[in-house]
């Protein structure tokens, strides 16, 4: 399996605001129904970079109906 890495320009050129909003709406609907598994963030302190890395894994059971507008 290959991992596709996107830079900011790639995201700006390909992310459609309406689809992002649709995806976020679906995520909130799944969370409200209890169909989201979201463990606490994990932090890795990186003092050599004066920062940290935060991992925010989640699983959402999102159905087509969650994002359909009538």
N, CA, C and O atoms as a Tripos MOL2 file, in Angstrom:
@<TRIPOS>MOLECULE
protein
  280   279    70     0     0
PROTEIN
NO_CHARGES

@<TRIPOS>ATOM
      1 N           0.8430   -1.1640    0.0000 N.3       1 UNK1
      2 CA          0.0000    0.0000    0.0000 C.3       1 UNK1
      3 C           0.8950    1.2370    0.0000 C.2       1 UNK1
      4 O           1.8940    1.2930    0.7180 O.2       1 UNK1
      5 N           0.5320    2.2130   -0.8010 N.am      2 UNK2
      6 CA          1.2730    3.4630   -0.8550 C.3       2 UNK2
      7 C           0.4910    4.5560   -0.1260 C.2       2 UNK2
      8 O          -0.7400    4.5610   -0.1190 O.2       2 UNK2
      9 N           1.2190    5.4610    0.4730 N.am      3 UNK3
     10 CA          0.6120    6.5980    1.1580 C.3       3 UNK3
     11 C           0.7820    7.8340    0.2920 C.2       3 UNK3
     12 O           1.8950    8.1590   -0.1230 O.2       3 UNK3
     13 N          -0.3010    8.5110    0.0240 N.am      4 UNK4
     14 CA         -0.2770    9.7430   -0.7510 C.3       4 UNK4
     15 C          -0.0910   10.9090    0.2120 C.2       4 UNK4
     16 O          -0.9000   11.1120    1.1170 O.2       4 UNK4
     17 N           0.9610   11.6620    0.0160 N.am      5 UNK5
     18 CA          1.2150   12.8360    0.8450 C.3       5 UNK5
     19 C           0.8180   14.0860    0.0720 C.2       5 UNK5
     20 O           1.2380   14.2800   -1.0690 O.2       5 UNK5
     21 N           0.0110   14.9270    0.6960 N.am      6 UNK6
     22 CA         -0.4700   16.1480    0.0630 C.3       6 UNK6
     23 C           0.1180   17.3610    0.7700 C.2       6 UNK6
     24 O           0.2000   17.4020    1.9970 O.2       6 UNK6
     25 N           0.5220   18.3350   -0.0110 N.am      7 UNK7
     26 CA          0.9640   19.5860    0.5950 C.3       7 UNK7
     27 C          -0.2170   20.5590    0.6000 C.2       7 UNK7
     28 O          -1.2970   20.2240    0.1140 O.2       7 UNK7
     29 N          -0.0210   21.7340    1.1340 N.am      8 UNK8
     30 CA         -1.1120   22.7080    1.2550 C.3       8 UNK8
     31 C          -1.7040   23.0710   -0.1030 C.2       8 UNK8
     32 O          -2.9200   23.2150   -0.2270 O.2       8 UNK8
     33 N          -0.8600   23.2190   -1.1200 N.am      9 UNK9
     34 CA         -1.3680   23.5490   -2.4570 C.3       9 UNK9
     35 C          -2.2420   22.4330   -3.0060 C.2       9 UNK9
     36 O          -3.2720   22.7050   -3.6240 O.2       9 UNK9
     37 N          -1.8440   21.1680   -2.7880 N.am     10 UNK10
     38 CA         -2.6500   20.0360   -3.2490 C.3      10 UNK10
     39 C          -4.0420   20.0710   -2.6230 C.2      10 UNK10
     40 O          -5.0470   19.8580   -3.3020 O.2      10 UNK10
     41 N          -4.0840   20.3400   -1.3280 N.am     11 UNK11
     42 CA         -5.3710   20.3930   -0.6300 C.3      11 UNK11
     43 C          -6.2010   21.5580   -1.1500 C.2      11 UNK11
     44 O          -7.3860   21.3930   -1.4410 O.2      11 UNK11
     45 N          -5.5910   22.7330   -1.2700 N.am     12 UNK12
     46 CA         -6.3140   23.9090   -1.7660 C.3      12 UNK12
     47 C          -6.8970   23.6750   -3.1510 C.2      12 UNK12
     48 O          -8.0050   24.1250   -3.4450 O.2      12 UNK12
     49 N          -6.1600   22.9780   -3.9990 N.am     13 UNK13
     50 CA         -6.5990   22.7580   -5.3740 C.3      13 UNK13
     51 C          -7.6700   21.6800   -5.4950 C.2      13 UNK13
     52 O          -8.4130   21.6640   -6.4760 O.2      13 UNK13
     53 N          -7.7650   20.7760   -4.5160 N.am     14 UNK14
     54 CA         -8.6470   19.6240   -4.6660 C.3      14 UNK14
     55 C          -9.7910   19.5270   -3.6690 C.2      14 UNK14
     56 O         -10.7690   18.8260   -3.9320 O.2      14 UNK14
     57 N          -9.7000   20.2040   -2.5440 N.am     15 UNK15
     58 CA        -10.7660   20.1250   -1.5470 C.3      15 UNK15
     59 C         -11.8810   21.0880   -1.9330 C.2      15 UNK15
     60 O         -11.6580   22.2870   -2.0940 O.2      15 UNK15
     61 N         -13.0730   20.5460   -2.0780 N.am     16 UNK16
     62 CA        -14.2360   21.3840   -2.3760 C.3      16 UNK16
     63 C         -14.9610   21.6760   -1.0660 C.2      16 UNK16
     64 O         -15.3240   20.7570   -0.3320 O.2      16 UNK16
     65 N         -15.1660   22.9310   -0.7840 N.am     17 UNK17
     66 CA        -15.7640   23.3390    0.4810 C.3      17 UNK17
     67 C         -17.1020   22.6510    0.7270 C.2      17 UNK17
     68 O         -17.3730   22.2260    1.8500 O.2      17 UNK17
     69 N         -17.9420   22.5330   -0.2930 N.am     18 UNK18
     70 CA        -19.2500   21.9090   -0.1020 C.3      18 UNK18
     71 C         -19.1120   20.4480    0.3170 C.2      18 UNK18
     72 O         -19.9080   19.9660    1.1230 O.2      18 UNK18
     73 N         -18.1200   19.7360   -0.2100 N.am     19 UNK19
     74 CA        -17.9270   18.3310    0.1550 C.3      19 UNK19
     75 C         -17.3070   18.1990    1.5440 C.2      19 UNK19
     76 O         -17.6100   17.2550    2.2730 O.2      19 UNK19
     77 N         -16.4480   19.1380    1.9090 N.am     20 UNK20
     78 CA        -15.8720   19.1230    3.2560 C.3      20 UNK20
     79 C         -16.9810   19.3470    4.2810 C.2      20 UNK20
     80 O         -17.0460   18.6430    5.2890 O.2      20 UNK20
     81 N         -17.8490   20.3180    4.0310 N.am     21 UNK21
     82 CA        -18.9750   20.5880    4.9330 C.3      21 UNK21
     83 C         -19.8700   19.3620    5.0310 C.2      21 UNK21
     84 O         -20.3330   19.0220    6.1200 O.2      21 UNK21
     85 N         -20.1180   18.6990    3.9170 N.am     22 UNK22
     86 CA        -20.9290   17.4840    3.8860 C.3      22 UNK22
     87 C         -20.2950   16.3940    4.7580 C.2      22 UNK22
     88 O         -20.9920   15.7140    5.5120 O.2      22 UNK22
     89 N         -18.9850   16.2330    4.6550 N.am     23 UNK23
     90 CA        -18.2830   15.2130    5.4390 C.3      23 UNK23
     91 C         -18.3400   15.5290    6.9290 C.2      23 UNK23
     92 O         -18.5380   14.6270    7.7430 O.2      23 UNK23
     93 N         -18.1700   16.7880    7.2950 N.am     24 UNK24
     94 CA        -18.2330   17.1830    8.7020 C.3      24 UNK24
     95 C         -19.6480   16.9790    9.2350 C.2      24 UNK24
     96 O         -19.8250   16.5210   10.3640 O.2      24 UNK24
     97 N         -20.6410   17.3100    8.4450 N.am     25 UNK25
     98 CA        -22.0410   17.0970    8.8460 C.3      25 UNK25
     99 C         -22.2850   15.6070    9.1230 C.2      25 UNK25
    100 O         -22.9160   15.2520   10.1180 O.2      25 UNK25
    101 N         -21.7850   14.7480    8.2440 N.am     26 UNK26
    102 CA        -21.9260   13.3040    8.4350 C.3      26 UNK26
    103 C         -21.2170   12.8180    9.6830 C.2      26 UNK26
    104 O         -21.7170   11.9340   10.3780 O.2      26 UNK26
    105 N         -20.0540   13.3900    9.9740 N.am     27 UNK27
    106 CA        -19.3060   13.0040   11.1720 C.3      27 UNK27
    107 C         -20.0730   13.3880   12.4340 C.2      27 UNK27
    108 O         -20.1410   12.6010   13.3780 O.2      27 UNK27
    109 N         -20.6470   14.5840   12.4600 N.am     28 UNK28
    110 CA        -21.4360   14.9930   13.6220 C.3      28 UNK28
    111 C         -22.6740   14.1140   13.7780 C.2      28 UNK28
    112 O         -23.0550   13.7870   14.9020 O.2      28 UNK28
    113 N         -23.3040   13.7300   12.6820 N.am     29 UNK29
    114 CA        -24.4800   12.8580   12.7490 C.3      29 UNK29
    115 C         -24.0970   11.4890   13.3130 C.2      29 UNK29
    116 O         -24.8140   10.9420   14.1500 O.2      29 UNK29
    117 N         -22.9760   10.9380   12.8620 N.am     30 UNK30
    118 CA        -22.5170    9.6440   13.3750 C.3      30 UNK30
    119 C         -22.2040    9.7440   14.8680 C.2      30 UNK30
    120 O         -22.5380    8.8410   15.6360 O.2      30 UNK30
    121 N         -21.5760   10.8200   15.2700 N.am     31 UNK31
    122 CA        -21.2580   11.0250   16.6880 C.3      31 UNK31
    123 C         -22.5400   11.1100   17.5180 C.2      31 UNK31
    124 O         -22.6360   10.5000   18.5830 O.2      31 UNK31
    125 N         -23.5130   11.8590   17.0340 N.am     32 UNK32
    126 CA        -24.7830   12.0280   17.7510 C.3      32 UNK32
    127 C         -25.5000   10.6890   17.9340 C.2      32 UNK32
    128 O         -26.1220   10.4590   18.9720 O.2      32 UNK32
    129 N         -25.4200    9.8080   16.9380 N.am     33 UNK33
    130 CA        -26.0600    8.4880   17.0110 C.3      33 UNK33
    131 C         -25.2590    7.5010   17.8520 C.2      33 UNK33
    132 O         -25.7400    6.4060   18.1440 O.2      33 UNK33
    133 N         -24.0580    7.8700   18.2410 N.am     34 UNK34
    134 CA        -23.2040    6.9440   18.9810 C.3      34 UNK34
    135 C         -22.4230    6.0230   18.0640 C.2      34 UNK34
    136 O         -21.9170    4.9920   18.5080 O.2      34 UNK34
    137 N         -22.3150    6.3790   16.7890 N.am     35 UNK35
    138 CA        -21.6040    5.5570   15.8100 C.3      35 UNK35
    139 C         -20.2050    6.0860   15.5350 C.2      35 UNK35
    140 O         -19.6990    5.9710   14.4190 O.2      35 UNK35
    141 N         -19.5940    6.6550   16.5340 N.am     36 UNK36
    142 CA        -18.2350    7.1690   16.3750 C.3      36 UNK36
    143 C         -17.3710    6.6330   17.5090 C.2      36 UNK36
    144 O         -17.7720    6.6420   18.6730 O.2      36 UNK36
    145 N         -16.2040    6.1750   17.1570 N.am     37 UNK37
    146 CA        -15.2250    5.7470   18.1450 C.3      37 UNK37
    147 C         -14.0880    6.7510   18.0750 C.2      37 UNK37
    148 O         -13.3720    6.8290   17.0770 O.2      37 UNK37
    149 N         -13.9300    7.5190   19.1470 N.am     38 UNK38
    150 CA        -12.9170    8.5700   19.1580 C.3      38 UNK38
    151 C         -12.1350    8.5140   20.4670 C.2      38 UNK38
    152 O         -12.5120    9.1570   21.4480 O.2      38 UNK38
    153 N         -11.0450    7.7430   20.4830 N.am     39 UNK39
    154 CA        -10.2280    7.7120   21.6960 C.3      39 UNK39
    155 C          -9.5520    9.0560   21.9270 C.2      39 UNK39
    156 O          -9.5100    9.9100   21.0420 O.2      39 UNK39
    157 N          -9.0350    9.2210   23.1140 N.am     40 UNK40
    158 CA         -8.3470   10.4740   23.4470 C.3      40 UNK40
    159 C          -7.1400   10.6850   22.5320 C.2      40 UNK40
    160 O          -6.5490    9.7310   22.0250 O.2      40 UNK40
    161 N          -6.7910   11.9470   22.3370 N.am     41 UNK41
    162 CA         -5.6000   12.2790   21.5510 C.3      41 UNK41
    163 C          -4.3730   11.6750   22.2140 C.2      41 UNK41
    164 O          -4.3040   11.5480   23.4360 O.2      41 UNK41
    165 N          -3.4090   11.3060   21.3820 N.am     42 UNK42
    166 CA         -2.1090   10.9350   21.9370 C.3      42 UNK42
    167 C          -1.1180   12.0250   21.5550 C.2      42 UNK42
    168 O          -1.1400   12.5390   20.4370 O.2      42 UNK42
    169 N          -0.2640   12.3630   22.4860 N.am     43 UNK43
    170 CA          0.7120   13.4310   22.2890 C.3      43 UNK43
    171 C           2.1170   12.8470   22.3220 C.2      43 UNK43
    172 O           2.4210   11.9920   23.1540 O.2      43 UNK43
    173 N           2.9630   13.3050   21.4260 N.am     44 UNK44
    174 CA          4.3810   12.9820   21.4520 C.3      44 UNK44
    175 C           5.1110   14.3170   21.5490 C.2      44 UNK44
    176 O           5.0620   15.1320   20.6280 O.2      44 UNK44
    177 N           5.7820   14.5280   22.6660 N.am     45 UNK45
    178 CA          6.5190   15.7720   22.8670 C.3      45 UNK45
    179 C           7.7760   15.7610   22.0080 C.2      45 UNK45
    180 O           8.5260   14.7850   22.0190 O.2      45 UNK45
    181 N           8.0110   16.8290   21.2680 N.am     46 UNK46
    182 CA          9.1760   16.9500   20.3900 C.3      46 UNK46
    183 C           9.9430   18.2270   20.7330 C.2      46 UNK46
    184 O           9.8970   19.2020   19.9830 O.2      46 UNK46
    185 N          10.6480   18.2200   21.8670 N.am     47 UNK47
    186 CA         11.3360   19.4410   22.2930 C.3      47 UNK47
    187 C          12.3950   19.9130   21.3040 C.2      47 UNK47
    188 O          12.6720   21.1100   21.2240 O.2      47 UNK47
    189 N          12.9890   18.9940   20.5510 N.am     48 UNK48
    190 CA         14.0070   19.4140   19.5810 C.3      48 UNK48
    191 C          13.4200   20.2680   18.4590 C.2      48 UNK48
    192 O          14.1480   20.9750   17.7610 O.2      48 UNK48
    193 N          12.0890   20.1950   18.2910 N.am     49 UNK49
    194 CA         11.4020   21.0240   17.2930 C.3      49 UNK49
    195 C          10.5380   22.0900   17.9610 C.2      49 UNK49
    196 O           9.7860   22.8000   17.2930 O.2      49 UNK49
    197 N          10.6510   22.1960   19.2850 N.am     50 UNK50
    198 CA          9.8420   23.1330   20.0540 C.3      50 UNK50
    199 C           8.3550   22.9250   19.7680 C.2      50 UNK50
    200 O           7.6070   23.8780   19.5500 O.2      50 UNK50
    201 N           7.9480   21.6580   19.7730 N.am     51 UNK51
    202 CA          6.5550   21.3680   19.4730 C.3      51 UNK51
    203 C           6.1690   19.9620   19.8870 C.2      51 UNK51
    204 O           6.8440   19.3260   20.6960 O.2      51 UNK51
    205 N           5.0730   19.4900   19.3180 N.am     52 UNK52
    206 CA          4.6040   18.1410   19.5940 C.3      52 UNK52
    207 C           3.8530   17.5980   18.3870 C.2      52 UNK52
    208 O           3.5050   18.3360   17.4650 O.2      52 UNK52
    209 N           3.6140   16.3080   18.4140 N.am     53 UNK53
    210 CA          2.8120   15.6380   17.3900 C.3      53 UNK53
    211 C           1.5680   15.1300   18.0870 C.2      53 UNK53
    212 O           1.6550   14.5160   19.1500 O.2      53 UNK53
    213 N           0.4110   15.3820   17.4950 N.am     54 UNK54
    214 CA         -0.8490   14.9420   18.0880 C.3      54 UNK54
    215 C          -1.5580   14.0100   17.1180 C.2      54 UNK54
    216 O          -1.8090   14.3570   15.9640 O.2      54 UNK54
    217 N          -1.8700   12.8380   17.6050 N.am     55 UNK55
    218 CA         -2.5940   11.8600   16.8070 C.3      55 UNK55
    219 C          -4.0420   11.8430   17.2830 C.2      55 UNK55
    220 O          -4.3090   11.7130   18.4780 O.2      55 UNK55
    221 N          -4.9650   11.9750   16.3490 N.am     56 UNK56
    222 CA         -6.3830   12.0090   16.7010 C.3      56 UNK56
    223 C          -7.1360   10.9710   15.8690 C.2      56 UNK56
    224 O          -7.8870   11.3270   14.9610 O.2      56 UNK56
    225 N          -6.9350    9.6820   16.1790 N.am     57 UNK57
    226 CA         -7.6080    8.6430   15.4040 C.3      57 UNK57
    227 C          -9.1040    8.6170   15.7050 C.2      57 UNK57
    228 O          -9.5410    9.0040   16.7890 O.2      57 UNK57
    229 N          -9.8700    8.1590   14.7380 N.am     58 UNK58
    230 CA        -11.3140    8.0220   14.9340 C.3      58 UNK58
    231 C         -11.8720    7.0760   13.8890 C.2      58 UNK58
    232 O         -11.2990    6.9070   12.8130 O.2      58 UNK58
    233 N         -13.0010    6.4590   14.2220 N.am     59 UNK59
    234 CA        -13.7480    5.6500   13.2680 C.3      59 UNK59
    235 C         -15.1730    6.1540   13.2900 C.2      59 UNK59
    236 O         -15.7710    6.2950   14.3570 O.2      59 UNK59
    237 N         -15.7180    6.4260   12.1240 N.am     60 UNK60
    238 CA        -17.1030    6.8760   12.0130 C.3      60 UNK60
    239 C         -17.8690    5.9080   11.1390 C.2      60 UNK60
    240 O         -17.4290    5.5760   10.0380 O.2      60 UNK60
    241 N         -19.0190    5.4520   11.6260 N.am     61 UNK61
    242 CA        -19.9110    4.6240   10.8230 C.3      61 UNK61
    243 C         -20.8900    5.5800   10.1550 C.2      61 UNK61
    244 O         -21.9640    5.8550   10.6900 O.2      61 UNK61
    245 N         -20.5140    6.0830    8.9820 N.am     62 UNK62
    246 CA        -21.3010    7.0960    8.2840 C.3      62 UNK62
    247 C         -22.0450    6.4510    7.1290 C.2      62 UNK62
    248 O         -21.4570    5.7230    6.3290 O.2      62 UNK62
    249 N         -23.2970    6.7130    7.0500 N.am     63 UNK63
    250 CA        -24.1440    6.1820    5.9770 C.3      63 UNK63
    251 C         -24.4620    7.3020    4.9920 C.2      63 UNK63
    252 O         -24.3830    8.4810    5.3370 O.2      63 UNK63
    253 N         -24.8180    6.9340    3.7840 N.am     64 UNK64
    254 CA        -25.1720    7.9180    2.7520 C.3      64 UNK64
    255 C         -26.2670    8.8660    3.2360 C.2      64 UNK64
    256 O         -26.2160   10.0630    2.9510 O.2      64 UNK64
    257 N         -27.2470    8.3520    3.9590 N.am     65 UNK65
    258 CA        -28.3700    9.1760    4.4070 C.3      65 UNK65
    259 C         -27.9300   10.3000    5.3290 C.2      65 UNK65
    260 O         -28.6120   11.3190    5.4380 O.2      65 UNK65
    261 N         -26.7880   10.1220    5.9970 N.am     66 UNK66
    262 CA        -26.3050   11.1510    6.9150 C.3      66 UNK66
    263 C         -25.9540   12.4430    6.1970 C.2      66 UNK66
    264 O         -26.0330   13.5230    6.7830 O.2      66 UNK66
    265 N         -25.5670   12.3390    4.9340 N.am     67 UNK67
    266 CA        -25.0940   13.5200    4.2240 C.3      67 UNK67
    267 C         -26.0530   13.9770    3.1330 C.2      67 UNK67
    268 O         -25.7760   14.9560    2.4400 O.2      67 UNK67
    269 N         -27.1710   13.2850    2.9730 N.am     68 UNK68
    270 CA        -28.1230   13.6460    1.9200 C.3      68 UNK68
    271 C         -29.0060   14.7960    2.3850 C.2      68 UNK68
    272 O         -29.5360   14.7840    3.4960 O.2      68 UNK68
    273 N         -29.1510   15.7600    1.5370 N.am     69 UNK69
    274 CA        -30.0410   16.8900    1.8180 C.3      69 UNK69
    275 C         -31.3590   16.6550    1.0920 C.2      69 UNK69
    276 O         -31.3690   16.1640   -0.0370 O.2      69 UNK69
    277 N         -32.4580   16.9990    1.7290 N.am     70 UNK70
    278 CA        -33.7550   16.8430    1.0540 C.3      70 UNK70
    279 C         -34.2480   18.1640    0.5190 C.2      70 UNK70
    280 O         -35.3220   18.2260   -0.0790 O.2      70 UNK70
@<TRIPOS>BOND
     1     1     2 1
     2     2     3 1
     3     3     4 2
     4     3     5 am
     5     5     6 1
     6     6     7 1
     7     7     8 2
     8     7     9 am
     9     9    10 1
    10    10    11 1
    11    11    12 2
    12    11    13 am
    13    13    14 1
    14    14    15 1
    15    15    16 2
    16    15    17 am
    17    17    18 1
    18    18    19 1
    19    19    20 2
    20    19    21 am
    21    21    22 1
    22    22    23 1
    23    23    24 2
    24    23    25 am
    25    25    26 1
    26    26    27 1
    27    27    28 2
    28    27    29 am
    29    29    30 1
    30    30    31 1
    31    31    32 2
    32    31    33 am
    33    33    34 1
    34    34    35 1
    35    35    36 2
    36    35    37 am
    37    37    38 1
    38    38    39 1
    39    39    40 2
    40    39    41 am
    41    41    42 1
    42    42    43 1
    43    43    44 2
    44    43    45 am
    45    45    46 1
    46    46    47 1
    47    47    48 2
    48    47    49 am
    49    49    50 1
    50    50    51 1
    51    51    52 2
    52    51    53 am
    53    53    54 1
    54    54    55 1
    55    55    56 2
    56    55    57 am
    57    57    58 1
    58    58    59 1
    59    59    60 2
    60    59    61 am
    61    61    62 1
    62    62    63 1
    63    63    64 2
    64    63    65 am
    65    65    66 1
    66    66    67 1
    67    67    68 2
    68    67    69 am
    69    69    70 1
    70    70    71 1
    71    71    72 2
    72    71    73 am
    73    73    74 1
    74    74    75 1
    75    75    76 2
    76    75    77 am
    77    77    78 1
    78    78    79 1
    79    79    80 2
    80    79    81 am
    81    81    82 1
    82    82    83 1
    83    83    84 2
    84    83    85 am
    85    85    86 1
    86    86    87 1
    87    87    88 2
    88    87    89 am
    89    89    90 1
    90    90    91 1
    91    91    92 2
    92    91    93 am
    93    93    94 1
    94    94    95 1
    95    95    96 2
    96    95    97 am
    97    97    98 1
    98    98    99 1
    99    99   100 2
   100    99   101 am
   101   101   102 1
   102   102   103 1
   103   103   104 2
   104   103   105 am
   105   105   106 1
   106   106   107 1
   107   107   108 2
   108   107   109 am
   109   109   110 1
   110   110   111 1
   111   111   112 2
   112   111   113 am
   113   113   114 1
   114   114   115 1
   115   115   116 2
   116   115   117 am
   117   117   118 1
   118   118   119 1
   119   119   120 2
   120   119   121 am
   121   121   122 1
   122   122   123 1
   123   123   124 2
   124   123   125 am
   125   125   126 1
   126   126   127 1
   127   127   128 2
   128   127   129 am
   129   129   130 1
   130   130   131 1
   131   131   132 2
   132   131   133 am
   133   133   134 1
   134   134   135 1
   135   135   136 2
   136   135   137 am
   137   137   138 1
   138   138   139 1
   139   139   140 2
   140   139   141 am
   141   141   142 1
   142   142   143 1
   143   143   144 2
   144   143   145 am
   145   145   146 1
   146   146   147 1
   147   147   148 2
   148   147   149 am
   149   149   150 1
   150   150   151 1
   151   151   152 2
   152   151   153 am
   153   153   154 1
   154   154   155 1
   155   155   156 2
   156   155   157 am
   157   157   158 1
   158   158   159 1
   159   159   160 2
   160   159   161 am
   161   161   162 1
   162   162   163 1
   163   163   164 2
   164   163   165 am
   165   165   166 1
   166   166   167 1
   167   167   168 2
   168   167   169 am
   169   169   170 1
   170   170   171 1
   171   171   172 2
   172   171   173 am
   173   173   174 1
   174   174   175 1
   175   175   176 2
   176   175   177 am
   177   177   178 1
   178   178   179 1
   179   179   180 2
   180   179   181 am
   181   181   182 1
   182   182   183 1
   183   183   184 2
   184   183   185 am
   185   185   186 1
   186   186   187 1
   187   187   188 2
   188   187   189 am
   189   189   190 1
   190   190   191 1
   191   191   192 2
   192   191   193 am
   193   193   194 1
   194   194   195 1
   195   195   196 2
   196   195   197 am
   197   197   198 1
   198   198   199 1
   199   199   200 2
   200   199   201 am
   201   201   202 1
   202   202   203 1
   203   203   204 2
   204   203   205 am
   205   205   206 1
   206   206   207 1
   207   207   208 2
   208   207   209 am
   209   209   210 1
   210   210   211 1
   211   211   212 2
   212   211   213 am
   213   213   214 1
   214   214   215 1
   215   215   216 2
   216   215   217 am
   217   217   218 1
   218   218   219 1
   219   219   220 2
   220   219   221 am
   221   221   222 1
   222   222   223 1
   223   223   224 2
   224   223   225 am
   225   225   226 1
   226   226   227 1
   227   227   228 2
   228   227   229 am
   229   229   230 1
   230   230   231 1
   231   231   232 2
   232   231   233 am
   233   233   234 1
   234   234   235 1
   235   235   236 2
   236   235   237 am
   237   237   238 1
   238   238   239 1
   239   239   240 2
   240   239   241 am
   241   241   242 1
   242   242   243 1
   243   243   244 2
   244   243   245 am
   245   245   246 1
   246   246   247 1
   247   247   248 2
   248   247   249 am
   249   249   250 1
   250   250   251 1
   251   251   252 2
   252   251   253 am
   253   253   254 1
   254   254   255 1
   255   255   256 2
   256   255   257 am
   257   257   258 1
   258   258   259 1
   259   259   260 2
   260   259   261 am
   261   261   262 1
   262   262   263 1
   263   263   264 2
   264   263   265 am
   265   265   266 1
   266   266   267 1
   267   267   268 2
   268   267   269 am
   269   269   270 1
   270   270   271 1
   271   271   272 2
   272   271   273 am
   273   273   274 1
   274   274   275 1
   275   275   276 2
   276   275   277 am
   277   277   278 1
   278   278   279 1
   279   279   280 2
@<TRIPOS>SUBSTRUCTURE
     1 UNK1         2 RESIDUE 1 A UNK
     2 UNK2         6 RESIDUE 1 A UNK
     3 UNK3        10 RESIDUE 1 A UNK
     4 UNK4        14 RESIDUE 1 A UNK
     5 UNK5        18 RESIDUE 1 A UNK
     6 UNK6        22 RESIDUE 1 A UNK
     7 UNK7        26 RESIDUE 1 A UNK
     8 UNK8        30 RESIDUE 1 A UNK
     9 UNK9        34 RESIDUE 1 A UNK
    10 UNK10       38 RESIDUE 1 A UNK
    11 UNK11       42 RESIDUE 1 A UNK
    12 UNK12       46 RESIDUE 1 A UNK
    13 UNK13       50 RESIDUE 1 A UNK
    14 UNK14       54 RESIDUE 1 A UNK
    15 UNK15       58 RESIDUE 1 A UNK
    16 UNK16       62 RESIDUE 1 A UNK
    17 UNK17       66 RESIDUE 1 A UNK
    18 UNK18       70 RESIDUE 1 A UNK
    19 UNK19       74 RESIDUE 1 A UNK
    20 UNK20       78 RESIDUE 1 A UNK
    21 UNK21       82 RESIDUE 1 A UNK
    22 UNK22       86 RESIDUE 1 A UNK
    23 UNK23       90 RESIDUE 1 A UNK
    24 UNK24       94 RESIDUE 1 A UNK
    25 UNK25       98 RESIDUE 1 A UNK
    26 UNK26      102 RESIDUE 1 A UNK
    27 UNK27      106 RESIDUE 1 A UNK
    28 UNK28      110 RESIDUE 1 A UNK
    29 UNK29      114 RESIDUE 1 A UNK
    30 UNK30      118 RESIDUE 1 A UNK
    31 UNK31      122 RESIDUE 1 A UNK
    32 UNK32      126 RESIDUE 1 A UNK
    33 UNK33      130 RESIDUE 1 A UNK
    34 UNK34      134 RESIDUE 1 A UNK
    35 UNK35      138 RESIDUE 1 A UNK
    36 UNK36      142 RESIDUE 1 A UNK
    37 UNK37      146 RESIDUE 1 A UNK
    38 UNK38      150 RESIDUE 1 A UNK
    39 UNK39      154 RESIDUE 1 A UNK
    40 UNK40      158 RESIDUE 1 A UNK
    41 UNK41      162 RESIDUE 1 A UNK
    42 UNK42      166 RESIDUE 1 A UNK
    43 UNK43      170 RESIDUE 1 A UNK
    44 UNK44      174 RESIDUE 1 A UNK
    45 UNK45      178 RESIDUE 1 A UNK
    46 UNK46      182 RESIDUE 1 A UNK
    47 UNK47      186 RESIDUE 1 A UNK
    48 UNK48      190 RESIDUE 1 A UNK
    49 UNK49      194 RESIDUE 1 A UNK
    50 UNK50      198 RESIDUE 1 A UNK
    51 UNK51      202 RESIDUE 1 A UNK
    52 UNK52      206 RESIDUE 1 A UNK
    53 UNK53      210 RESIDUE 1 A UNK
    54 UNK54      214 RESIDUE 1 A UNK
    55 UNK55      218 RESIDUE 1 A UNK
    56 UNK56      222 RESIDUE 1 A UNK
    57 UNK57      226 RESIDUE 1 A UNK
    58 UNK58      230 RESIDUE 1 A UNK
    59 UNK59      234 RESIDUE 1 A UNK
    60 UNK60      238 RESIDUE 1 A UNK
    61 UNK61      242 RESIDUE 1 A UNK
    62 UNK62      246 RESIDUE 1 A UNK
    63 UNK63      250 RESIDUE 1 A UNK
    64 UNK64      254 RESIDUE 1 A UNK
    65 UNK65      258 RESIDUE 1 A UNK
    66 UNK66      262 RESIDUE 1 A UNK
    67 UNK67      266 RESIDUE 1 A UNK
    68 UNK68      270 RESIDUE 1 A UNK
    69 UNK69      274 RESIDUE 1 A UNK
    70 UNK70      278 RESIDUE 1 A UNK
